[in-house]
């Protein structure tokens, strides 16, 4: 922005860079046609649309708050570790 770039162009570049990074990780680990995006990034339509465009796939549309997925997953993982430790 200091160089005089409009805010919209800076935000588009950010969304593109984030999407490209996510797609690189997905391609390394594999992605199936019916995939979901969770976490805060799923709330950024600019990043989500670019991920879909790079993959040539549409993400499933969330029905619940995407930020809860990580928290719930972490809680379930911690519960499992705790239960294993008691045995």
Long-range contacts (C-beta under 8 A, 24 or more apart in sequence): 11-46, 12-46, 15-44, 15-46, 15-47, 15-50, 16-50, 18-44, 18-47, 18-50, 19-47, 19-48, 19-50, 19-51, 19-53, 19-54, 20-50, 20-54, 22-47, 22-51, 23-51, 23-54, 23-55, 26-51, 26-55, 31-55, 31-57, 33-57, 34-60, 35-59, 35-60, 36-60, 36-62, 37-62, 37-66, 38-62, 38-66, 38-67, 38-69, 38-70, 39-66, 39-67, 39-69, 39-70, 40-66, 40-67, 42-66, 43-67
